[in-house]
C-alpha cells in the first residue's frame, strides 16, 4: 500500500521504448520495440558530489543531476547492456540506467528505476 500511495503522489503517463542489440549476419543492429504506456512517478534525486561524464552524439559533457522513477511490480522495464529502455513523458526523455526490485519475503512489490535525462 505504501508503494501505491507513493505512485499516487505525482503520477505521470510515460511511454516506454526498448532498444535491443541483436546480432544478424555477422553484424550488430538495434531493434526498437514500443512497450507501451504505463503510470509511473518520476522524481528528481538531486546532485551528486562527483559528476559523471556522459558521451553522446555531440561529444562529452558532465552530468550531475539524477532522476528516479517508481513503477508497479509488474511493469516490464529493462536496463542492461543488450536491452535498454527509454522513457518519454511530459517532463522530457530519459534513459533507464538500472532497475531495482523492491522485495519482501521473496515477493516483488515494486520497482525503482534510476534514470538519466536525454537532452
Secondary structure, DSSP 8 states (H G I E B T S, - for coil): -HHHHHHHHS-EEEEEEEEEEEEETTEEEEEEEEEEEEEEEEEEEEEEEEEEEEEETTEEEEEEEEEEEEE-TT----BSSSEEEEEEETTEEEEEEEEEEEEETTEEEEEEEEEEEE-
